[in-house]
Amino acid sequence: MREPAWRRTGKTPDYRFSLANERTFLAWVRTALALLAGAIAIDQLAPEIAPPLIRIILCMVLAVIGAVLAIVSYRRWAHQEQAMRNDEELPHSWLMLGMTVIVSLAAIVFAILILVQP
């Protein structure tokens, strides 16, 4: 696979910062995998949590959010790496706020579903 053009610009950052950036990327990928696992778990292990249509929608929403998170986390890693190579300020990311809102909403929805279960 060809190296991205931005990897040939600027100077190579201190390896400690690159590795820290990579660990952060991997943490976001683990979060994406957890969302996918949660979607599968709800579908397979908790079919009685909600009517089938609502359960399918919840599972699909979690799976799509997991997929989007995996893609966005790669882009975030690349932008951080580019900024370090070019001695620029690290770019701001909406990712942490977005994931906080999504996980909070999911917790509220699941709490309500559990409370209203017959």
Contacts in CASP RR format, 6 or more apart in sequence:
PFRMAT RR
TARGET T0000
AUTHOR 0000-0000-0000
METHOD contacts of the structure
MODEL  1
MREPAWRRTGKTPDYRFSLANERTFLAWVRTALALLAGAIAIDQLAPEIA
PPLIRIILCMVLAVIGAVLAIVSYRRWAHQEQAMRNDEELPHSWLMLGMT
VIVSLAAIVFAILILVQP
4 78 0 8 1.000
6 78 0 8 1.000
6 81 0 8 1.000
6 82 0 8 1.000
6 85 0 8 1.000
7 81 0 8 1.000
7 85 0 8 1.000
9 82 0 8 1.000
9 85 0 8 1.000
9 86 0 8 1.000
10 85 0 8 1.000
10 86 0 8 1.000
11 85 0 8 1.000
11 87 0 8 1.000
12 85 0 8 1.000
13 81 0 8 1.000
13 84 0 8 1.000
13 85 0 8 1.000
17 84 0 8 1.000
18 81 0 8 1.000
18 84 0 8 1.000
21 77 0 8 1.000
21 80 0 8 1.000
21 81 0 8 1.000
21 84 0 8 1.000
22 77 0 8 1.000
24 77 0 8 1.000
24 80 0 8 1.000
25 73 0 8 1.000
25 74 0 8 1.000
25 76 0 8 1.000
25 77 0 8 1.000
28 69 0 8 1.000
28 70 0 8 1.000
28 72 0 8 1.000
28 73 0 8 1.000
28 76 0 8 1.000
28 95 0 8 1.000
29 70 0 8 1.000
29 73 0 8 1.000
31 66 0 8 1.000
31 69 0 8 1.000
31 99 0 8 1.000
32 66 0 8 1.000
32 67 0 8 1.000
32 69 0 8 1.000
32 70 0 8 1.000
32 73 0 8 1.000
33 66 0 8 1.000
35 62 0 8 1.000
35 63 0 8 1.000
35 65 0 8 1.000
35 66 0 8 1.000
35 69 0 8 1.000
36 62 0 8 1.000
36 63 0 8 1.000
36 66 0 8 1.000
36 67 0 8 1.000
38 62 0 8 1.000
39 58 0 8 1.000
39 59 0 8 1.000
39 60 0 8 1.000
39 62 0 8 1.000
39 63 0 8 1.000
40 59 0 8 1.000
42 49 0 8 1.000
42 55 0 8 1.000
42 58 0 8 1.000
42 59 0 8 1.000
42 62 0 8 1.000
43 55 0 8 1.000
43 56 0 8 1.000
43 59 0 8 1.000
46 55 0 8 1.000
47 55 0 8 1.000
48 117 0 8 1.000
49 55 0 8 1.000
49 110 0 8 1.000
49 113 0 8 1.000
49 114 0 8 1.000
49 117 0 8 1.000
50 58 0 8 1.000
50 113 0 8 1.000
54 113 0 8 1.000
58 109 0 8 1.000
62 106 0 8 1.000
65 102 0 8 1.000
69 95 0 8 1.000
69 99 0 8 1.000
72 95 0 8 1.000
73 95 0 8 1.000
76 93 0 8 1.000
76 95 0 8 1.000
79 91 0 8 1.000
79 93 0 8 1.000
80 90 0 8 1.000
80 91 0 8 1.000
82 88 0 8 1.000
83 89 0 8 1.000
83 90 0 8 1.000
83 91 0 8 1.000
84 90 0 8 1.000
END
